[in-house]
Amino acid sequence: MSRSLGDLEYKQNKKLPPQDQMITAYPDVVVENLTSDCDFMIIACDGIWDCKTNQEACDFVSERLRKNPNYKLSLIVEELFEEICAPDIYGQGVGCDNMTCIIVQFKKKK
């Protein structure tokens, strides 16, 4: 978040509008229709998506909820971070970014 407001040296390309600069405060927004088969939604920063595809992240969460429907979402997020955080900052850089993630589980109508 702070980089989107600061880090002006990454926002100097005069040929690009603000939303297309290297670092931007403009979020990626996807509009989806929720259906009865939607179990959860993952809201996360780019540090997560640098390490997992949408499908990989969904599979990660689904697998845990399928094994135990009462699995604490906070523990799933913790396991996700443990899996993707780089062991040190001197590697390729993937897994060294900010890690923020929220899992929203939808209740099913009975």
C-alpha positions in Angstrom: 0.0 0.0 0.0 2.7 2.5 0.9 4.5 1.9 -2.4 1.3 2.8 -4.3 1.3 6.2 -2.6 5.0 6.8 -2.7 8.0 5.3 -4.7 7.6 8.1 -7.2 10.8 7.1 -9.1 8.7 4.1 -10.4 6.0 6.4 -11.8 7.9 8.6 -14.1 7.1 7.1 -17.5 5.4 10.1 -19.2 4.0 7.8 -22.0 1.9 5.8 -19.5 -1.2 6.9 -17.5 -1.0 6.4 -13.7 -2.8 3.0 -13.7 -0.2 1.6 -16.1 3.0 2.7 -14.3 5.3 0.1 -12.8 3.8 0.7 -9.4 0.2 1.9 -9.1 -2.5 2.5 -6.6 -5.1 1.2 -9.1 -6.3 -2.2 -8.0 -7.0 -5.2 -10.2 -10.7 -5.6 -10.0 -12.7 -8.6 -11.3 -16.5 -8.7 -11.2 -17.9 -12.2 -10.8 -21.4 -13.5 -10.3 -21.5 -15.6 -7.2 -23.4 -18.9 -7.5 -24.3 -21.6 -5.1 -21.1 -23.5 -5.9 -18.8 -20.6 -4.8 -17.3 -21.6 -1.4 -14.8 -18.9 -0.8 -12.9 -15.9 -2.2 -9.2 -15.1 -1.8 -8.2 -11.4 -1.6 -4.4 -11.0 -1.7 -1.6 -8.7 -2.6 0.8 -9.2 -5.5 3.3 -11.0 -3.3 0.9 -14.0 -3.2 0.1 -13.9 -6.9 3.8 -13.8 -7.8 4.1 -17.3 -6.2 0.7 -18.9 -6.9 -1.6 -18.8 -9.8 -5.3 -18.2 -9.1 -6.0 -21.9 -9.6 -3.1 -23.0 -7.4 -4.3 -20.7 -4.6 -7.9 -22.0 -4.9 -6.7 -25.6 -4.9 -4.6 -24.9 -1.8 -7.6 -23.6 0.1 -10.1 -26.1 -1.3 -7.9 -29.1 -0.3 -7.8 -28.0 3.3 -11.5 -27.2 3.5 -12.4 -30.5 1.8 -10.4 -32.4 4.4 -11.8 -30.4 7.3 -14.8 -28.1 6.7 -14.1 -26.4 10.1 -10.5 -25.7 9.3 -9.6 -22.2 10.6 -9.1 -19.9 7.7 -6.3 -18.1 9.6 -4.4 -21.4 9.7 -4.8 -21.9 6.0 -3.4 -18.4 5.4 -0.5 -19.2 7.7 0.3 -22.5 5.9 0.1 -20.6 2.6 2.7 -18.1 3.8 4.9 -20.8 5.1 4.8 -22.5 1.7 5.6 -19.5 -0.4 7.8 -17.2 1.7 11.4 -17.3 0.5 13.8 -18.9 3.0 16.2 -16.0 2.5 16.3 -12.7 0.6 19.3 -13.6 -1.5 17.6 -16.0 -3.9 15.6 -15.1 -6.9 13.4 -12.6 -5.1 10.2 -14.6 -5.4 8.6 -15.0 -2.0 10.3 -11.9 -0.6 7.5 -9.5 -1.3 4.8 -8.3 1.0 2.4 -11.0 1.9 -1.2 -10.1 2.7 -4.1 -12.5 2.3 -7.7 -12.8 3.3 -9.9 -15.8 2.7 -13.7 -15.1 2.8 -15.7 -18.3 3.2 -19.3 -18.1 2.0 -22.1 -19.6 4.0 -24.4 -22.0 2.2 -28.2 -21.5 2.5 -29.9 -24.4 4.1 
